[in-house]
C-alpha cells in the first residue's frame, strides 16, 4: 500500500482478502495485536470476532465503516481453528443461547410471582383492616350499656 502523509500501517504478519461473504461479528474494544492497520477510509481498522460456522471465535480486523459504507480492508488476526473447535464452539454457543433464554424466562417468572405476591400482601392487609374494623364494630355494639 502507498503511504499518504506518512506510513499507513505496519505490515501485518498475514493478510487475507475478504471474499465478500456476509458474516456475523461482534465488536471488541482493546489494543490491536502487534500493529495498527488503517483501512482504506483512513481510520483504524477495528478488531472483531467472527461467529460464523466456518470461523467461530476467530478474530479479525476490518473497516468500522462510515454511515454504513465499509471499505474492503480485512485481515485475520488469528489462525484458523482446529476441526474440533469448528464443531464444539457452535454447540457451546447454542447451549449459551438456550441458557440465556432460560434465564430470561426465569427472571420474567420471578417478576410475575413478585407482582402476585405484592397483590396478595395488599389484599391480606385490606382483609386484616376489614376484620379489625368488624371486630371493633361488634365490640362496640355488643357491649353492655
N, C-alpha and C positions, 0 to 999 in steps of 0.2 A: 504494500500500500504506500502511496505517496504521503509525504508529510506536508501539512499546511500549517504554517506558523509554528513549527516545532514538530517533534515526533508525535504521531497519533497514538501509538501504543508500543509496548514492549512485545516482541514476538512471542506468540503462545507456544506452549510445548507441542500441542497437536491441535489442528484446526480441521473441523469437518463442516462441510457446507450443509445448509438446511435444504431438505428436499421438497419443502412446500407443504408437507403434511400438517394438519391441524393437531396440536397437542394440548392436553390439559396440563396446566402447571400452576405452581403457587410461588408467590414472591418470597424471597428470603432477603432479609437485610443482614449485612455483615460484611466483613472485609473480603475482597476478591482474593482468590488463590494465586499467589505469585506475581501477578501482573495486572495492570489496568488495561482493559480493552475498550476503546472508544468505537462506537458504532458509526455507520456512515452518516447518521444525523448529527454527529459531533458531540453526543452526550455519552457518558459512561454506560457500557452495557450492564444490565442487571443480572445477578445470579439468581436462577430459579431452579426448581426441582421438577423433573418430568414425572408424571404419574400415569403415563400411557402403558398399555400392556407390554409393549416391546421394550420400554426403558423405565421400569418402575424405580423410583427413588434416585434416578441418575441426574446429577446436577449439570446445568449448562448456563452459558451466558448468552443473552440476546438483547435485542433492542427493546427499550421500555416503551417507545412509541410516543408520538405527539399527536394528540387528537385522533387516536385510533389508527394512525398511519405507522406501520412498522417497516423498517428497512430490512435488508436481508442478512444483517450481521448475526452470526450464530457460531457458537463454539462449545463443544462438550468440555466440561471440567473433569468429570470422572470417566474412567474406562468403563466399557460395557460390563454389566453384571453377569455373574455366572448363571448357568441354566437353572439351577435350584432357586436362585434369587428370583428369577423370572416367574417361577411357579409359586414360591412361598409368599412373596411380598403382596401380590394381588389378593391372595387368600386372607392374609392378615388385614389388609385394607378393608375387605368385605366384612370381616369379623369386627373390626373397629367401627365401621359404619353401622352395623347392626347393634353393637353395644351402645353407641351414641344415641341411636334411635330409641333403644330400650330405656336408656337413662332419661331422655326427654319425656317419654311416655310415663315413667315412674314419677318424675317431677310434676307433670301435669296432674297425675292421680293424687299426689300428695297435696298439691294446691287445692284440688277439688275437695278432698277429705277435710283439709283445714277449714275451708269455707263452710262445709256442712257442720263441722264441729263448732264453729263460731255461731252459726244459726241455732244449733241445738242449745248452746250455752245461753244465748239470748232468750230462747223460749223457756229454758229452765228458770232463769231469773224472773221472767214475767209470771210464770206459774207460781213461783215461790212468793212473789209480792202479792199475787192474787189470793193465794192461800192464807198468807199472813193477814191481809185485809179482811178476808172472810172470817177468819178466826176472831179478829178484833170486833167485827160487827156482831158475831154470835155472842161473844163475851159481853158486849155492852147490852145487847137485847135480852140476854138470859139472866142477868144479874138481878138480885132482889132489890126492890125499891123500898 
